[in-house]
């Protein structure tokens, strides 16, 4: 299972060492929209469903966007 780094400290049952995981079978995807190898920047969009099995909590990210500068 893939791990995500999201912590909801409002949940009494969640421990920092017990992260959310991608829900298998969900429509989880990443689309690279820009890859600039001169400026070392990648950007795109994503969608995923994350679950915390210990708490029974589910997060739905439907319009995720990212920009990442891998040189810094």
C-alpha positions in Angstrom: 0.0 0.0 0.0 1.2 3.5 -0.8 1.4 6.0 2.1 0.2 9.6 2.2 1.5 12.2 4.6 -1.7 13.8 6.0 -2.4 14.0 9.7 -5.8 15.2 11.2 -5.0 15.9 14.8 -8.7 16.5 15.4 -9.2 12.7 15.4 -8.6 11.2 18.8 -7.8 7.8 17.4 -5.1 9.0 15.0 -1.4 8.6 15.8 1.3 10.5 13.8 3.0 7.2 13.0 -0.2 5.7 11.6 -0.8 7.6 8.3 -3.6 7.6 5.7 -3.2 5.1 2.8 -4.4 5.2 -0.8 -7.7 3.3 -1.1 -7.2 0.4 -3.5 -9.6 0.2 -6.4 -10.4 3.9 -6.2 -9.8 6.3 -9.1 -6.3 7.4 -8.0 -4.3 9.2 -10.6 -1.6 11.8 -11.3 -1.3 13.8 -14.6 1.9 15.6 -15.4 1.0 18.9 -17.3 4.3 20.6 -17.4 7.9 19.2 -17.1 10.5 22.0 -17.4 13.9 20.3 -17.3 15.7 23.7 -17.7 14.0 25.2 -14.5 13.6 21.8 -12.7 9.9 22.2 -12.2 7.1 19.7 -12.7 3.4 20.5 -12.3 0.2 18.7 -12.7 -3.1 17.5 -11.3 -4.2 14.5 -9.2 -7.1 12.8 -7.7 -7.1 10.2 -4.9 -9.1 8.6 -2.1 -7.2 8.2 1.2 -8.4 6.1 4.1 -7.4 5.8 7.7 -8.3 2.3 8.6 -7.9 2.8 12.4 -10.3 5.7 12.6 -12.6 4.8 9.7 -12.0 8.2 8.2 -11.9 8.8 4.4 -10.5 11.8 2.4 -11.6 12.5 -1.2 -9.2 14.8 -3.1 -10.9 15.5 -6.5 -9.2 18.6 -7.9 -5.6 18.3 -6.6 -2.9 20.4 -8.2 0.9 20.5 -7.5 4.0 22.4 -8.5 7.3 21.0 -7.5 10.8 22.4 -7.9 13.1 19.4 -7.6 16.3 21.5 -7.7 15.7 23.1 -4.3 
